[in-house]
């Protein structure tokens, strides 16, 4: 099959052309952490700040992706791997257009984060949104922890399925101790130099 595939990338407008129009550089900000740690909340708040600054961004939210593109995937180890692979490939397409991409996905194991890192290369900026299982269980913004406690959610991360704390994150946001505004400020400060066009 691969011998019948002839990619067209070499004929497209270059990434530099797209980034020049947008006056920014593409990046994938990959927010990982337990369900309820604050990944989506931080991504949404950061996107709104960037919008006010005239920056073009998008959010790939794990639940949204599983409701559409990855609706056929379960939470088994193999399907979690495929889920992350697909998200990373979509994020790569956006970043190559000069878009700032926020990915909000639990990404519970190091091997999964390595898959994303391998696909995205230098565009990959890993952010560990840190909060304990107990803190997330207390928040339980989606009611998932209560369902998991009743045995209604299979392979629940942190309970039935392990979460491996990242060891090489570019940034750690401690949402147990820092307010949302502090986390967003830390994030935007960390990526500020990476999204500015070369001439700025």
MODELLER restraints for C-alpha pairs under 7 A, 6 or more apart:
rsr = mdl.restraints
at = mdl.atoms
rsr.add(forms.Gaussian(group=physical.xy_distance, feature=features.Distance(at['CA:15:A'], at['CA:96:A']), mean=5.64, stdev=0.5))
rsr.add(forms.Gaussian(group=physical.xy_distance, feature=features.Distance(at['CA:15:A'], at['CA:97:A']), mean=5.78, stdev=0.5))
rsr.add(forms.Gaussian(group=physical.xy_distance, feature=features.Distance(at['CA:15:A'], at['CA:98:A']), mean=6.61, stdev=0.5))
rsr.add(forms.Gaussian(group=physical.xy_distance, feature=features.Distance(at['CA:18:A'], at['CA:97:A']), mean=5.57, stdev=0.5))
rsr.add(forms.Gaussian(group=physical.xy_distance, feature=features.Distance(at['CA:18:A'], at['CA:98:A']), mean=5.83, stdev=0.5))
rsr.add(forms.Gaussian(group=physical.xy_distance, feature=features.Distance(at['CA:19:A'], at['CA:25:A']), mean=5.53, stdev=0.5))
rsr.add(forms.Gaussian(group=physical.xy_distance, feature=features.Distance(at['CA:19:A'], at['CA:97:A']), mean=6.77, stdev=0.5))
rsr.add(forms.Gaussian(group=physical.xy_distance, feature=features.Distance(at['CA:19:A'], at['CA:98:A']), mean=4.64, stdev=0.5))
rsr.add(forms.Gaussian(group=physical.xy_distance, feature=features.Distance(at['CA:22:A'], at['CA:98:A']), mean=6.95, stdev=0.5))
rsr.add(forms.Gaussian(group=physical.xy_distance, feature=features.Distance(at['CA:23:A'], at['CA:197:A']), mean=5.71, stdev=0.5))
rsr.add(forms.Gaussian(group=physical.xy_distance, feature=features.Distance(at['CA:24:A'], at['CA:98:A']), mean=6.52, stdev=0.5))
rsr.add(forms.Gaussian(group=physical.xy_distance, feature=features.Distance(at['CA:24:A'], at['CA:195:A']), mean=5.36, stdev=0.5))
rsr.add(forms.Gaussian(group=physical.xy_distance, feature=features.Distance(at['CA:24:A'], at['CA:196:A']), mean=5.01, stdev=0.5))
rsr.add(forms.Gaussian(group=physical.xy_distance, feature=features.Distance(at['CA:24:A'], at['CA:197:A']), mean=4.68, stdev=0.5))
rsr.add(forms.Gaussian(group=physical.xy_distance, feature=features.Distance(at['CA:25:A'], at['CA:98:A']), mean=5.05, stdev=0.5))
rsr.add(forms.Gaussian(group=physical.xy_distance, feature=features.Distance(at['CA:25:A'], at['CA:99:A']), mean=6.90, stdev=0.5))
rsr.add(forms.Gaussian(group=physical.xy_distance, feature=features.Distance(at['CA:25:A'], at['CA:194:A']), mean=6.91, stdev=0.5))
rsr.add(forms.Gaussian(group=physical.xy_distance, feature=features.Distance(at['CA:25:A'], at['CA:195:A']), mean=4.48, stdev=0.5))
rsr.add(forms.Gaussian(group=physical.xy_distance, feature=features.Distance(at['CA:25:A'], at['CA:196:A']), mean=5.90, stdev=0.5))
rsr.add(forms.Gaussian(group=physical.xy_distance, feature=features.Distance(at['CA:25:A'], at['CA:197:A']), mean=5.60, stdev=0.5))
rsr.add(forms.Gaussian(group=physical.xy_distance, feature=features.Distance(at['CA:26:A'], at['CA:95:A']), mean=4.46, stdev=0.5))
rsr.add(forms.Gaussian(group=physical.xy_distance, feature=features.Distance(at['CA:26:A'], at['CA:96:A']), mean=6.39, stdev=0.5))
rsr.add(forms.Gaussian(group=physical.xy_distance, feature=features.Distance(at['CA:26:A'], at['CA:97:A']), mean=6.82, stdev=0.5))
rsr.add(forms.Gaussian(group=physical.xy_distance, feature=features.Distance(at['CA:26:A'], at['CA:98:A']), mean=3.83, stdev=0.5))
rsr.add(forms.Gaussian(group=physical.xy_distance, feature=features.Distance(at['CA:26:A'], at['CA:99:A']), mean=4.56, stdev=0.5))
rsr.add(forms.Gaussian(group=physical.xy_distance, feature=features.Distance(at['CA:26:A'], at['CA:100:A']), mean=4.93, stdev=0.5))
rsr.add(forms.Gaussian(group=physical.xy_distance, feature=features.Distance(at['CA:26:A'], at['CA:195:A']), mean=6.34, stdev=0.5))
rsr.add(forms.Gaussian(group=physical.xy_distance, feature=features.Distance(at['CA:27:A'], at['CA:95:A']), mean=5.42, stdev=0.5))
rsr.add(forms.Gaussian(group=physical.xy_distance, feature=features.Distance(at['CA:27:A'], at['CA:99:A']), mean=6.78, stdev=0.5))
rsr.add(forms.Gaussian(group=physical.xy_distance, feature=features.Distance(at['CA:27:A'], at['CA:100:A']), mean=5.02, stdev=0.5))
rsr.add(forms.Gaussian(group=physical.xy_distance, feature=features.Distance(at['CA:27:A'], at['CA:101:A']), mean=6.04, stdev=0.5))
rsr.add(forms.Gaussian(group=physical.xy_distance, feature=features.Distance(at['CA:27:A'], at['CA:123:A']), mean=4.85, stdev=0.5))
rsr.add(forms.Gaussian(group=physical.xy_distance, feature=features.Distance(at['CA:27:A'], at['CA:124:A']), mean=6.69, stdev=0.5))
rsr.add(forms.Gaussian(group=physical.xy_distance, feature=features.Distance(at['CA:27:A'], at['CA:195:A']), mean=6.86, stdev=0.5))
rsr.add(forms.Gaussian(group=physical.xy_distance, feature=features.Distance(at['CA:28:A'], at['CA:91:A']), mean=6.60, stdev=0.5))
rsr.add(forms.Gaussian(group=physical.xy_distance, feature=features.Distance(at['CA:28:A'], at['CA:95:A']), mean=6.46, stdev=0.5))
rsr.add(forms.Gaussian(group=physical.xy_distance, feature=features.Distance(at['CA:28:A'], at['CA:100:A']), mean=6.23, stdev=0.5))
rsr.add(forms.Gaussian(group=physical.xy_distance, feature=features.Distance(at['CA:28:A'], at['CA:101:A']), mean=4.67, stdev=0.5))
rsr.add(forms.Gaussian(group=physical.xy_distance, feature=features.Distance(at['CA:28:A'], at['CA:102:A']), mean=5.94, stdev=0.5))
rsr.add(forms.Gaussian(group=physical.xy_distance, feature=features.Distance(at['CA:28:A'], at['CA:123:A']), mean=5.58, stdev=0.5))
rsr.add(forms.Gaussian(group=physical.xy_distance, feature=features.Distance(at['CA:28:A'], at['CA:124:A']), mean=5.19, stdev=0.5))
rsr.add(forms.Gaussian(group=physical.xy_distance, feature=features.Distance(at['CA:28:A'], at['CA:125:A']), mean=5.96, stdev=0.5))
rsr.add(forms.Gaussian(group=physical.xy_distance, feature=features.Distance(at['CA:29:A'], at['CA:101:A']), mean=5.97, stdev=0.5))
rsr.add(forms.Gaussian(group=physical.xy_distance, feature=features.Distance(at['CA:29:A'], at['CA:102:A']), mean=4.80, stdev=0.5))
rsr.add(forms.Gaussian(group=physical.xy_distance, feature=features.Distance(at['CA:29:A'], at['CA:103:A']), mean=6.06, stdev=0.5))
rsr.add(forms.Gaussian(group=physical.xy_distance, feature=features.Distance(at['CA:29:A'], at['CA:124:A']), mean=6.47, stdev=0.5))
rsr.add(forms.Gaussian(group=physical.xy_distance, feature=features.Distance(at['CA:29:A'], at['CA:125:A']), mean=4.87, stdev=0.5))
rsr.add(forms.Gaussian(group=physical.xy_distance, feature=features.Distance(at['CA:29:A'], at['CA:126:A']), mean=6.13, stdev=0.5))
rsr.add(forms.Gaussian(group=physical.xy_distance, feature=features.Distance(at['CA:29:A'], at['CA:127:A']), mean=6.89, stdev=0.5))
rsr.add(forms.Gaussian(group=physical.xy_distance, feature=features.Distance(at['CA:30:A'], at['CA:102:A']), mean=6.05, stdev=0.5))
rsr.add(forms.Gaussian(group=physical.xy_distance, feature=features.Distance(at['CA:30:A'], at['CA:103:A']), mean=4.72, stdev=0.5))
rsr.add(forms.Gaussian(group=physical.xy_distance, feature=features.Distance(at['CA:30:A'], at['CA:104:A']), mean=6.42, stdev=0.5))
rsr.add(forms.Gaussian(group=physical.xy_distance, feature=features.Distance(at['CA:30:A'], at['CA:124:A']), mean=6.94, stdev=0.5))
rsr.add(forms.Gaussian(group=physical.xy_distance, feature=features.Distance(at['CA:30:A'], at['CA:125:A']), mean=5.91, stdev=0.5))
rsr.add(forms.Gaussian(group=physical.xy_distance, feature=features.Distance(at['CA:30:A'], at['CA:126:A']), mean=4.90, stdev=0.5))
rsr.add(forms.Gaussian(group=physical.xy_distance, feature=features.Distance(at['CA:30:A'], at['CA:127:A']), mean=5.81, stdev=0.5))
rsr.add(forms.Gaussian(group=physical.xy_distance, feature=features.Distance(at['CA:31:A'], at['CA:39:A']), mean=5.81, stdev=0.5))
rsr.add(forms.Gaussian(group=physical.xy_distance, feature=features.Distance(at['CA:31:A'], at['CA:103:A']), mean=5.82, stdev=0.5))
rsr.add(forms.Gaussian(group=physical.xy_distance, feature=features.Distance(at['CA:31:A'], at['CA:104:A']), mean=5.02, stdev=0.5))
rsr.add(forms.Gaussian(group=physical.xy_distance, feature=features.Distance(at['CA:31:A'], at['CA:105:A']), mean=6.36, stdev=0.5))
rsr.add(forms.Gaussian(group=physical.xy_distance, feature=features.Distance(at['CA:31:A'], at['CA:126:A']), mean=6.29, stdev=0.5))
rsr.add(forms.Gaussian(group=physical.xy_distance, feature=features.Distance(at['CA:31:A'], at['CA:127:A']), mean=4.75, stdev=0.5))
rsr.add(forms.Gaussian(group=physical.xy_distance, feature=features.Distance(at['CA:31:A'], at['CA:128:A']), mean=5.92, stdev=0.5))
rsr.add(forms.Gaussian(group=physical.xy_distance, feature=features.Distance(at['CA:31:A'], at['CA:129:A']), mean=6.38, stdev=0.5))
rsr.add(forms.Gaussian(group=physical.xy_distance, feature=features.Distance(at['CA:32:A'], at['CA:39:A']), mean=6.82, stdev=0.5))
rsr.add(forms.Gaussian(group=physical.xy_distance, feature=features.Distance(at['CA:32:A'], at['CA:104:A']), mean=6.42, stdev=0.5))
rsr.add(forms.Gaussian(group=physical.xy_distance, feature=features.Distance(at['CA:32:A'], at['CA:105:A']), mean=5.44, stdev=0.5))
rsr.add(forms.Gaussian(group=physical.xy_distance, feature=features.Distance(at['CA:32:A'], at['CA:106:A']), mean=4.75, stdev=0.5))
rsr.add(forms.Gaussian(group=physical.xy_distance, feature=features.Distance(at['CA:32:A'], at['CA:107:A']), mean=5.59, stdev=0.5))
rsr.add(forms.Gaussian(group=physical.xy_distance, feature=features.Distance(at['CA:32:A'], at['CA:127:A']), mean=6.30, stdev=0.5))
rsr.add(forms.Gaussian(group=physical.xy_distance, feature=features.Distance(at['CA:32:A'], at['CA:128:A']), mean=5.19, stdev=0.5))
rsr.add(forms.Gaussian(group=physical.xy_distance, feature=features.Distance(at['CA:32:A'], at['CA:129:A']), mean=5.93, stdev=0.5))
rsr.add(forms.Gaussian(group=physical.xy_distance, feature=features.Distance(at['CA:33:A'], at['CA:106:A']), mean=4.93, stdev=0.5))
rsr.add(forms.Gaussian(group=physical.xy_distance, feature=features.Distance(at['CA:33:A'], at['CA:107:A']), mean=7.00, stdev=0.5))
rsr.add(forms.Gaussian(group=physical.xy_distance, feature=features.Distance(at['CA:33:A'], at['CA:108:A']), mean=6.99, stdev=0.5))
rsr.add(forms.Gaussian(group=physical.xy_distance, feature=features.Distance(at['CA:33:A'], at['CA:128:A']), mean=5.89, stdev=0.5))
rsr.add(forms.Gaussian(group=physical.xy_distance, feature=features.Distance(at['CA:33:A'], at['CA:129:A']), mean=5.10, stdev=0.5))
rsr.add(forms.Gaussian(group=physical.xy_distance, feature=features.Distance(at['CA:33:A'], at['CA:130:A']), mean=6.11, stdev=0.5))
rsr.add(forms.Gaussian(group=physical.xy_distance, feature=features.Distance(at['CA:34:A'], at['CA:106:A']), mean=5.65, stdev=0.5))
rsr.add(forms.Gaussian(group=physical.xy_distance, feature=features.Distance(at['CA:34:A'], at['CA:157:A']), mean=6.98, stdev=0.5))
rsr.add(forms.Gaussian(group=physical.xy_distance, feature=features.Distance(at['CA:35:A'], at['CA:106:A']), mean=6.48, stdev=0.5))
rsr.add(forms.Gaussian(group=physical.xy_distance, feature=features.Distance(at['CA:35:A'], at['CA:136:A']), mean=6.90, stdev=0.5))
rsr.add(forms.Gaussian(group=physical.xy_distance, feature=features.Distance(at['CA:36:A'], at['CA:136:A']), mean=5.08, stdev=0.5))
rsr.add(forms.Gaussian(group=physical.xy_distance, feature=features.Distance(at['CA:36:A'], at['CA:139:A']), mean=6.79, stdev=0.5))
rsr.add(forms.Gaussian(group=physical.xy_distance, feature=features.Distance(at['CA:36:A'], at['CA:140:A']), mean=6.26, stdev=0.5))
rsr.add(forms.Gaussian(group=physical.xy_distance, feature=features.Distance(at['CA:36:A'], at['CA:141:A']), mean=6.29, stdev=0.5))
rsr.add(forms.Gaussian(group=physical.xy_distance, feature=features.Distance(at['CA:37:A'], at['CA:129:A']), mean=6.18, stdev=0.5))
rsr.add(forms.Gaussian(group=physical.xy_distance, feature=features.Distance(at['CA:37:A'], at['CA:130:A']), mean=6.42, stdev=0.5))
rsr.add(forms.Gaussian(group=physical.xy_distance, feature=features.Distance(at['CA:37:A'], at['CA:131:A']), mean=5.30, stdev=0.5))
rsr.add(forms.Gaussian(group=physical.xy_distance, feature=features.Distance(at['CA:37:A'], at['CA:136:A']), mean=5.81, stdev=0.5))
rsr.add(forms.Gaussian(group=physical.xy_distance, feature=features.Distance(at['CA:37:A'], at['CA:175:A']), mean=6.79, stdev=0.5))
rsr.add(forms.Gaussian(group=physical.xy_distance, feature=features.Distance(at['CA:38:A'], at['CA:129:A']), mean=6.70, stdev=0.5))
rsr.add(forms.Gaussian(group=physical.xy_distance, feature=features.Distance(at['CA:38:A'], at['CA:175:A']), mean=6.87, stdev=0.5))
rsr.add(forms.Gaussian(group=physical.xy_distance, feature=features.Distance(at['CA:39:A'], at['CA:104:A']), mean=5.53, stdev=0.5))
rsr.add(forms.Gaussian(group=physical.xy_distance, feature=features.Distance(at['CA:39:A'], at['CA:129:A']), mean=6.20, stdev=0.5))
rsr.add(forms.Gaussian(group=physical.xy_distance, feature=features.Distance(at['CA:40:A'], at['CA:61:A']), mean=6.87, stdev=0.5))
rsr.add(forms.Gaussian(group=physical.xy_distance, feature=features.Distance(at['CA:40:A'], at['CA:104:A']), mean=5.64, stdev=0.5))
rsr.add(forms.Gaussian(group=physical.xy_distance, feature=features.Distance(at['CA:42:A'], at['CA:180:A']), mean=6.82, stdev=0.5))
rsr.add(forms.Gaussian(group=physical.xy_distance, feature=features.Distance(at['CA:42:A'], at['CA:184:A']), mean=6.11, stdev=0.5))
rsr.add(forms.Gaussian(group=physical.xy_distance, feature=features.Distance(at['CA:43:A'], at['CA:102:A']), mean=6.10, stdev=0.5))
rsr.add(forms.Gaussian(group=physical.xy_distance, feature=features.Distance(at['CA:45:A'], at['CA:184:A']), mean=6.89, stdev=0.5))
rsr.add(forms.Gaussian(group=physical.xy_distance, feature=features.Distance(at['CA:46:A'], at['CA:184:A']), mean=5.70, stdev=0.5))
rsr.add(forms.Gaussian(group=physical.xy_distance, feature=features.Distance(at['CA:47:A'], at['CA:57:A']), mean=6.44, stdev=0.5))
rsr.add(forms.Gaussian(group=physical.xy_distance, feature=features.Distance(at['CA:56:A'], at['CA:99:A']), mean=6.02, stdev=0.5))
rsr.add(forms.Gaussian(group=physical.xy_distance, feature=features.Distance(at['CA:56:A'], at['CA:100:A']), mean=6.45, stdev=0.5))
rsr.add(forms.Gaussian(group=physical.xy_distance, feature=features.Distance(at['CA:57:A'], at['CA:99:A']), mean=5.43, stdev=0.5))
rsr.add(forms.Gaussian(group=physical.xy_distance, feature=features.Distance(at['CA:57:A'], at['CA:100:A']), mean=4.42, stdev=0.5))
rsr.add(forms.Gaussian(group=physical.xy_distance, feature=features.Distance(at['CA:57:A'], at['CA:101:A']), mean=5.66, stdev=0.5))
rsr.add(forms.Gaussian(group=physical.xy_distance, feature=features.Distance(at['CA:58:A'], at['CA:100:A']), mean=6.43, stdev=0.5))
rsr.add(forms.Gaussian(group=physical.xy_distance, feature=features.Distance(at['CA:58:A'], at['CA:101:A']), mean=5.11, stdev=0.5))
rsr.add(forms.Gaussian(group=physical.xy_distance, feature=features.Distance(at['CA:58:A'], at['CA:102:A']), mean=6.25, stdev=0.5))
rsr.add(forms.Gaussian(group=physical.xy_distance, feature=features.Distance(at['CA:59:A'], at['CA:101:A']), mean=5.82, stdev=0.5))
rsr.add(forms.Gaussian(group=physical.xy_distance, feature=features.Distance(at['CA:59:A'], at['CA:102:A']), mean=4.67, stdev=0.5))
rsr.add(forms.Gaussian(group=physical.xy_distance, feature=features.Distance(at['CA:59:A'], at['CA:103:A']), mean=5.88, stdev=0.5))
rsr.add(forms.Gaussian(group=physical.xy_distance, feature=features.Distance(at['CA:60:A'], at['CA:102:A']), mean=6.11, stdev=0.5))
rsr.add(forms.Gaussian(group=physical.xy_distance, feature=features.Distance(at['CA:60:A'], at['CA:103:A']), mean=4.74, stdev=0.5))
rsr.add(forms.Gaussian(group=physical.xy_distance, feature=features.Distance(at['CA:60:A'], at['CA:104:A']), mean=6.24, stdev=0.5))
rsr.add(forms.Gaussian(group=physical.xy_distance, feature=features.Distance(at['CA:61:A'], at['CA:103:A']), mean=5.90, stdev=0.5))
rsr.add(forms.Gaussian(group=physical.xy_distance, feature=features.Distance(at['CA:61:A'], at['CA:104:A']), mean=4.76, stdev=0.5))
rsr.add(forms.Gaussian(group=physical.xy_distance, feature=features.Distance(at['CA:61:A'], at['CA:105:A']), mean=6.40, stdev=0.5))
rsr.add(forms.Gaussian(group=physical.xy_distance, feature=features.Distance(at['CA:62:A'], at['CA:104:A']), mean=5.71, stdev=0.5))
rsr.add(forms.Gaussian(group=physical.xy_distance, feature=features.Distance(at['CA:62:A'], at['CA:105:A']), mean=4.73, stdev=0.5))
rsr.add(forms.Gaussian(group=physical.xy_distance, feature=features.Distance(at['CA:70:A'], at['CA:83:A']), mean=6.44, stdev=0.5))
rsr.add(forms.Gaussian(group=physical.xy_distance, feature=features.Distance(at['CA:73:A'], at['CA:79:A']), mean=5.48, stdev=0.5))
rsr.add(forms.Gaussian(group=physical.xy_distance, feature=features.Distance(at['CA:75:A'], at['CA:155:A']), mean=6.45, stdev=0.5))
rsr.add(forms.Gaussian(group=physical.xy_distance, feature=features.Distance(at['CA:81:A'], at['CA:112:A']), mean=6.04, stdev=0.5))
rsr.add(forms.Gaussian(group=physical.xy_distance, feature=features.Distance(at['CA:84:A'], at['CA:112:A']), mean=6.64, stdev=0.5))
rsr.add(forms.Gaussian(group=physical.xy_distance, feature=features.Distance(at['CA:84:A'], at['CA:116:A']), mean=6.65, stdev=0.5))
rsr.add(forms.Gaussian(group=physical.xy_distance, feature=features.Distance(at['CA:85:A'], at['CA:115:A']), mean=6.64, stdev=0.5))
rsr.add(forms.Gaussian(group=physical.xy_distance, feature=features.Distance(at['CA:85:A'], at['CA:116:A']), mean=6.42, stdev=0.5))
rsr.add(forms.Gaussian(group=physical.xy_distance, feature=features.Distance(at['CA:88:A'], at['CA:116:A']), mean=5.37, stdev=0.5))
rsr.add(forms.Gaussian(group=physical.xy_distance, feature=features.Distance(at['CA:88:A'], at['CA:119:A']), mean=6.50, stdev=0.5))
rsr.add(forms.Gaussian(group=physical.xy_distance, feature=features.Distance(at['CA:88:A'], at['CA:120:A']), mean=6.78, stdev=0.5))
rsr.add(forms.Gaussian(group=physical.xy_distance, feature=features.Distance(at['CA:89:A'], at['CA:119:A']), mean=6.85, stdev=0.5))
rsr.add(forms.Gaussian(group=physical.xy_distance, feature=features.Distance(at['CA:91:A'], at['CA:101:A']), mean=6.49, stdev=0.5))
rsr.add(forms.Gaussian(group=physical.xy_distance, feature=features.Distance(at['CA:92:A'], at['CA:120:A']), mean=5.95, stdev=0.5))
rsr.add(forms.Gaussian(group=physical.xy_distance, feature=features.Distance(at['CA:94:A'], at['CA:101:A']), mean=6.94, stdev=0.5))
rsr.add(forms.Gaussian(group=physical.xy_distance, feature=features.Distance(at['CA:95:A'], at['CA:101:A']), mean=6.56, stdev=0.5))
rsr.add(forms.Gaussian(group=physical.xy_distance, feature=features.Distance(at['CA:107:A'], at['CA:113:A']), mean=6.33, stdev=0.5))
rsr.add(forms.Gaussian(group=physical.xy_distance, feature=features.Distance(at['CA:108:A'], at['CA:162:A']), mean=7.00, stdev=0.5))
rsr.add(forms.Gaussian(group=physical.xy_distance, feature=features.Distance(at['CA:108:A'], at['CA:163:A']), mean=4.59, stdev=0.5))
rsr.add(forms.Gaussian(group=physical.xy_distance, feature=features.Distance(at['CA:108:A'], at['CA:164:A']), mean=5.84, stdev=0.5))
rsr.add(forms.Gaussian(group=physical.xy_distance, feature=features.Distance(at['CA:109:A'], at['CA:163:A']), mean=6.00, stdev=0.5))
rsr.add(forms.Gaussian(group=physical.xy_distance, feature=features.Distance(at['CA:109:A'], at['CA:164:A']), mean=5.12, stdev=0.5))
rsr.add(forms.Gaussian(group=physical.xy_distance, feature=features.Distance(at['CA:110:A'], at['CA:164:A']), mean=6.44, stdev=0.5))
rsr.add(forms.Gaussian(group=physical.xy_distance, feature=features.Distance(at['CA:110:A'], at['CA:166:A']), mean=6.58, stdev=0.5))
rsr.add(forms.Gaussian(group=physical.xy_distance, feature=features.Distance(at['CA:117:A'], at['CA:124:A']), mean=5.80, stdev=0.5))
rsr.add(forms.Gaussian(group=physical.xy_distance, feature=features.Distance(at['CA:125:A'], at['CA:170:A']), mean=6.12, stdev=0.5))
rsr.add(forms.Gaussian(group=physical.xy_distance, feature=features.Distance(at['CA:126:A'], at['CA:169:A']), mean=5.06, stdev=0.5))
rsr.add(forms.Gaussian(group=physical.xy_distance, feature=features.Distance(at['CA:126:A'], at['CA:170:A']), mean=5.25, stdev=0.5))
rsr.add(forms.Gaussian(group=physical.xy_distance, feature=features.Distance(at['CA:126:A'], at['CA:171:A']), mean=6.61, stdev=0.5))
rsr.add(forms.Gaussian(group=physical.xy_distance, feature=features.Distance(at['CA:127:A'], at['CA:169:A']), mean=5.72, stdev=0.5))
rsr.add(forms.Gaussian(group=physical.xy_distance, feature=features.Distance(at['CA:127:A'], at['CA:170:A']), mean=5.96, stdev=0.5))
rsr.add(forms.Gaussian(group=physical.xy_distance, feature=features.Distance(at['CA:127:A'], at['CA:171:A']), mean=4.82, stdev=0.5))
rsr.add(forms.Gaussian(group=physical.xy_distance, feature=features.Distance(at['CA:127:A'], at['CA:172:A']), mean=5.70, stdev=0.5))
rsr.add(forms.Gaussian(group=physical.xy_distance, feature=features.Distance(at['CA:128:A'], at['CA:166:A']), mean=6.76, stdev=0.5))
rsr.add(forms.Gaussian(group=physical.xy_distance, feature=features.Distance(at['CA:128:A'], at['CA:169:A']), mean=6.19, stdev=0.5))
rsr.add(forms.Gaussian(group=physical.xy_distance, feature=features.Distance(at['CA:128:A'], at['CA:171:A']), mean=6.33, stdev=0.5))
rsr.add(forms.Gaussian(group=physical.xy_distance, feature=features.Distance(at['CA:128:A'], at['CA:172:A']), mean=4.75, stdev=0.5))
rsr.add(forms.Gaussian(group=physical.xy_distance, feature=features.Distance(at['CA:128:A'], at['CA:173:A']), mean=6.17, stdev=0.5))
rsr.add(forms.Gaussian(group=physical.xy_distance, feature=features.Distance(at['CA:129:A'], at['CA:172:A']), mean=6.06, stdev=0.5))
rsr.add(forms.Gaussian(group=physical.xy_distance, feature=features.Distance(at['CA:129:A'], at['CA:173:A']), mean=4.89, stdev=0.5))
rsr.add(forms.Gaussian(group=physical.xy_distance, feature=features.Distance(at['CA:129:A'], at['CA:174:A']), mean=6.22, stdev=0.5))
rsr.add(forms.Gaussian(group=physical.xy_distance, feature=features.Distance(at['CA:129:A'], at['CA:175:A']), mean=6.76, stdev=0.5))
rsr.add(forms.Gaussian(group=physical.xy_distance, feature=features.Distance(at['CA:130:A'], at['CA:172:A']), mean=6.71, stdev=0.5))
rsr.add(forms.Gaussian(group=physical.xy_distance, feature=features.Distance(at['CA:130:A'], at['CA:173:A']), mean=5.81, stdev=0.5))
rsr.add(forms.Gaussian(group=physical.xy_distance, feature=features.Distance(at['CA:130:A'], at['CA:174:A']), mean=4.82, stdev=0.5))
rsr.add(forms.Gaussian(group=physical.xy_distance, feature=features.Distance(at['CA:130:A'], at['CA:175:A']), mean=6.06, stdev=0.5))
rsr.add(forms.Gaussian(group=physical.xy_distance, feature=features.Distance(at['CA:131:A'], at['CA:174:A']), mean=6.36, stdev=0.5))
rsr.add(forms.Gaussian(group=physical.xy_distance, feature=features.Distance(at['CA:131:A'], at['CA:175:A']), mean=5.88, stdev=0.5))
rsr.add(forms.Gaussian(group=physical.xy_distance, feature=features.Distance(at['CA:131:A'], at['CA:176:A']), mean=5.60, stdev=0.5))
rsr.add(forms.Gaussian(group=physical.xy_distance, feature=features.Distance(at['CA:133:A'], at['CA:158:A']), mean=6.50, stdev=0.5))
rsr.add(forms.Gaussian(group=physical.xy_distance, feature=features.Distance(at['CA:137:A'], at['CA:145:A']), mean=5.54, stdev=0.5))
rsr.add(forms.Gaussian(group=physical.xy_distance, feature=features.Distance(at['CA:147:A'], at['CA:153:A']), mean=6.02, stdev=0.5))
rsr.add(forms.Gaussian(group=physical.xy_distance, feature=features.Distance(at['CA:148:A'], at['CA:156:A']), mean=6.61, stdev=0.5))
rsr.add(forms.Gaussian(group=physical.xy_distance, feature=features.Distance(at['CA:155:A'], at['CA:161:A']), mean=5.11, stdev=0.5))
rsr.add(forms.Gaussian(group=physical.xy_distance, feature=features.Distance(at['CA:157:A'], at['CA:163:A']), mean=6.15, stdev=0.5))
rsr.add(forms.Gaussian(group=physical.xy_distance, feature=features.Distance(at['CA:173:A'], at['CA:183:A']), mean=5.94, stdev=0.5))
